[in-house]
């Protein structure tokens, strides 16, 4: 291994027809959540599309995040302590001891890079060995200095230049090509996340881009097949995952999220962060209403006004603080979506998820800015989730429980040195064919 605790897609894959215990961890700016679940094989008729196992959560741990800013570890000791407490709570509830887990990554400037590879066919008909060869050829793609790979996903094959082929086995041609979506992040952000978990005496089986995990949990029916974008608005980062024809084709992120709204409220009203968060969650809205000038809110300023009597402000004041930041977040996401080149392939399907998406009025702003229908997404198809973990804020951590069922579709996860080649391709090929 090139770094302690890293794993790849094959390692965290759950085999069809076999039960398994999965442990997952979401390390975010606002929360750290750990789930332990039992994955049981089930018939396709009883499962959501694309899944092979029924998921039953048997352990749950939740902690307010410490030592994390913008999804990035900024204090190892505090982050380690918060991770330990979340995992310990889940272990006690499940009655199992966790040795390794799958974790999300939001920080590190997530981005996608598309590239392809091509090989000549020896017999004219595509065989498994030809697919291994073209995937191995794609493994010679070099990752940029300072970047580490999260996923390398085949998104389609070509045969003699003809694209749109999902499974070329048995087809006839002279040369076979594959298109790859490579998802990367800054190596330092990834290394420090793994280090914080290793300090808890835990191994990392795989690292999954947060918006990818959120999309796995919250997209329904044929959304991923027909084209959709999942927007995960977290505390310190907002990220997007674009799905088309059942594949993840693009990932991007902006370093701004719901916590920035909270900070704006705290600064403008001179109140504590916890009170600003409460006001945002319970009283705030991104859309002004006619009654906002008449409705009043009581706040308790700090700093120079500490100890003074509570102040009364119109609800309109609060909402006028919230709206500009919400506009900024949604417009940045829209711009990244346009820049991706996939805007025309997502149809009219925009799914908002993540804790920040639950702000009142945010979906209405998104509908106006995107010019498309928008819905709120939450984790689906999972039994045993506590009521507190059934909302949009837990889409990513639930998506990690779905990922092992799909891991063979990924060439690797978090297993490549930032300056090297796709070194784990060989192991994936051996275990997947």
ChimeraX attribute file (.defattr): number of C-alpha atoms within 10 A of each C-alpha:
attribute: neighborCount
match mode: 1-to-1
recipient: residues
	/A:1	11
	/A:2	12
	/A:3	13
	/A:4	13
	/A:5	21
	/A:6	23
	/A:7	25
	/A:8	26
	/A:9	30
	/A:10	27
	/A:11	18
	/A:12	24
	/A:13	21
	/A:14	25
	/A:15	16
	/A:16	12
	/A:17	12
	/A:18	12
	/A:19	15
	/A:20	16
	/A:21	17
	/A:22	22
	/A:23	26
	/A:24	27
	/A:25	28
	/A:26	27
	/A:27	28
	/A:28	27
	/A:29	25
	/A:30	20
	/A:31	22
	/A:32	24
	/A:33	27
	/A:34	28
	/A:35	29
	/A:36	28
	/A:37	25
	/A:38	19
	/A:39	22
	/A:40	17
	/A:41	18
	/A:42	17
	/A:43	11
	/A:44	13
	/A:45	7
	/A:46	12
	/A:47	16
	/A:48	15
	/A:49	13
	/A:50	14
	/A:51	20
	/A:52	24
	/A:53	27
	/A:54	21
	/A:55	26
	/A:56	18
	/A:57	22
	/A:58	21
	/A:59	24
	/A:60	25
	/A:61	22
	/A:62	22
	/A:63	19
	/A:64	15
	/A:65	21
	/A:66	23
	/A:67	18
	/A:68	22
	/A:69	18
	/A:70	23
	/A:71	26
	/A:72	23
	/A:73	27
	/A:74	16
	/A:75	14
	/A:76	18
	/A:77	14
	/A:78	16
	/A:79	23
	/A:80	20
	/A:81	18
	/A:82	23
	/A:83	28
	/A:84	22
	/A:85	19
	/A:86	23
	/A:87	28
	/A:88	20
	/A:89	19
	/A:90	26
	/A:91	21
	/A:92	14
	/A:93	14
	/A:94	18
	/A:95	12
	/A:96	14
	/A:97	12
	/A:98	19
	/A:99	12
	/A:100	20
	/A:101	24
	/A:102	24
	/A:103	25
	/A:104	25
	/A:105	26
	/A:106	30
	/A:107	28
	/A:108	20
	/A:109	16
	/A:110	23
	/A:111	21
	/A:112	22
	/A:113	14
	/A:114	15
	/A:115	13
	/A:116	20
	/A:117	20
	/A:118	20
	/A:119	19
	/A:120	16
	/A:121	20
	/A:122	12
	/A:123	11
	/A:124	14
	/A:125	16
	/A:126	21
	/A:127	17
	/A:128	11
	/A:129	13
	/A:130	21
	/A:131	22
	/A:132	18
	/A:133	19
	/A:134	22
	/A:135	24
	/A:136	19
	/A:137	17
	/A:138	24
	/A:139	20
	/A:140	14
	/A:141	15
	/A:142	13
	/A:143	19
	/A:144	14
	/A:145	12
	/A:146	13
	/A:147	23
	/A:148	27
	/A:149	27
	/A:150	28
	/A:151	29
	/A:152	26
	/A:153	22
	/A:154	23
	/A:155	22
	/A:156	20
	/A:157	23
	/A:158	21
	/A:159	22
	/A:160	13
	/A:161	13
	/A:162	11
	/A:163	13
	/A:164	12
	/A:165	15
	/A:166	13
	/A:167	12
	/A:168	20
	/A:169	14
	/A:170	11
	/A:171	13
	/A:172	16
	/A:173	19
	/A:174	15
	/A:175	19
	/A:176	26
	/A:177	26
	/A:178	23
	/A:179	22
	/A:180	25
	/A:181	23
	/A:182	25
	/A:183	26
	/A:184	29
	/A:185	23
	/A:186	19
	/A:187	20
	/A:188	17
	/A:189	21
	/A:190	24
	/A:191	17
	/A:192	16
	/A:193	26
	/A:194	24
	/A:195	22
	/A:196	21
	/A:197	24
	/A:198	17
	/A:199	16
	/A:200	16
	/A:201	13
	/A:202	19
	/A:203	20
	/A:204	24
	/A:205	24
	/A:206	31
	/A:207	29
	/A:208	25
	/A:209	28
	/A:210	32
	/A:211	32
	/A:212	27
	/A:213	25
	/A:214	35
	/A:215	31
	/A:216	27
	/A:217	27
	/A:218	24
	/A:219	24
	/A:220	17
	/A:221	10
	/A:222	12
	/A:223	23
	/A:224	24
	/A:225	15
	/A:226	16
	/A:227	24
	/A:228	27
	/A:229	29
	/A:230	31
	/A:231	28
	/A:232	32
	/A:233	29
	/A:234	30
	/A:235	26
	/A:236	24
	/A:237	26
	/A:238	29
	/A:239	29
	/A:240	29
	/A:241	26
	/A:242	26
	/A:243	26
	/A:244	20
	/A:245	19
	/A:246	15
	/A:247	17
	/A:248	25
	/A:249	25
	/A:250	23
	/A:251	27
	/A:252	23
	/A:253	24
	/A:254	20
	/A:255	19
	/A:256	21
	/A:257	27
	/A:258	27
	/A:259	23
	/A:260	19
	/A:261	24
	/A:262	24
	/A:263	17
	/A:264	18
	/A:265	26
	/A:266	21
	/A:267	13
	/A:268	12
	/A:269	19
	/A:270	18
	/A:271	19
	/A:272	19
	/A:273	16
	/A:274	12
	/A:275	16
	/A:276	24
	/A:277	19
	/A:278	13
	/A:279	20
	/A:280	21
	/A:281	15
	/A:282	10
	/A:283	14
	/A:284	25
	/A:285	24
	/A:286	23
	/A:287	18
	/A:288	18
	/A:289	11
	/A:290	8
	/A:291	11
	/A:292	16
	/A:293	13
	/A:294	10
	/A:295	12
	/A:296	16
	/A:297	15
	/A:298	12
	/A:299	18
	/A:300	17
	/A:301	19
	/A:302	14
	/A:303	9
	/A:304	8
	/A:305	12
	/A:306	12
	/A:307	10
	/A:308	10
	/A:309	10
	/A:310	13
	/A:311	12
	/A:312	12
	/A:313	16
	/A:314	15
	/A:315	22
	/A:316	22
	/A:317	18
	/A:318	25
	/A:319	20
	/A:320	16
	/A:321	21
	/A:322	24
	/A:323	20
	/A:324	13
	/A:325	19
	/A:326	25
	/A:327	16
	/A:328	13
	/A:329	22
	/A:330	23
	/A:331	16
	/A:332	17
	/A:333	23
	/A:334	18
	/A:335	12
	/A:336	19
	/A:337	22
	/A:338	12
	/A:339	10
	/A:340	15
	/A:341	10
	/A:342	19
	/A:343	18
	/A:344	10
	/A:345	16
	/A:346	21
	/A:347	16
	/A:348	18
	/A:349	19
	/A:350	25
	/A:351	25
	/A:352	27
	/A:353	30
	/A:354	28
	/A:355	21
	/A:356	24
	/A:357	26
	/A:358	19
	/A:359	19
	/A:360	17
	/A:361	16
	/A:362	21
	/A:363	22
	/A:364	14
	/A:365	19
	/A:366	24
	/A:367	15
	/A:368	12
	/A:369	14
	/A:370	17
	/A:371	11
	/A:372	13
	/A:373	15
	/A:374	19
	/A:375	17
	/A:376	18
	/A:377	26
	/A:378	23
	/A:379	25
	/A:380	17
	/A:381	16
	/A:382	18
	/A:383	13
	/A:384	14
	/A:385	19
	/A:386	11
	/A:387	7
	/A:388	9
	/A:389	20
	/A:390	16
	/A:391	17
	/A:392	24
	/A:393	26
	/A:394	23
	/A:395	28
	/A:396	34
	/A:397	28
	/A:398	33
	/A:399	25
	/A:400	30
	/A:401	28
	/A:402	26
	/A:403	24
	/A:404	25
	/A:405	19
	/A:406	17
	/A:407	24
	/A:408	23
	/A:409	20
	/A:410	24
	/A:411	28
	/A:412	29
	/A:413	28
	/A:414	32
	/A:415	26
	/A:416	27
	/A:417	20
	/A:418	22
	/A:419	14
	/A:420	15
	/A:421	17
	/A:422	23
	/A:423	17
	/A:424	20
	/A:425	24
	/A:426	14
	/A:427	15
	/A:428	21
	/A:429	18
	/A:430	10
	/A:431	11
	/A:432	15
	/A:433	10
